Amino acid sequence: MWIDQDLCTGDGLCVDHCPEVFVQLEDGIAYVVQNGAVLNDPGSSGSLAVVEHRHQSDVVKAAEVCPGECIFIEMDVPTITP
């Protein structure tokens, strides 16, 4: 999961929905927090975070209500082998 800071409108709805994963910095833009560290390297793999299972539904809700549509989520789907 990551945030495209160029699309972020700074509304802070993501922080409202899941403050354990999102933070809004002095620049008014949202960033991802992982293991207590702000991942603030916009547009690079340095901003890619793994979301703990217990926060996943809140992160999805935050992405759904985000007016900037800037939260990108990749889900690992288990593969079934015959």
Secondary structure as UniProt FT lines:
FT   STRAND          2..3
FT   TURN            5..7
FT   HELIX           13..17
FT   TURN            19..21
FT   STRAND          22..24
FT   TURN            26..27
FT   STRAND          30..34
FT   TURN            35..36
FT   STRAND          37..39
FT   TURN            42..43
FT   HELIX           45..47
FT   HELIX           53..55
FT   HELIX           56..65
FT   TURN            67..68
FT   STRAND          71..72
//
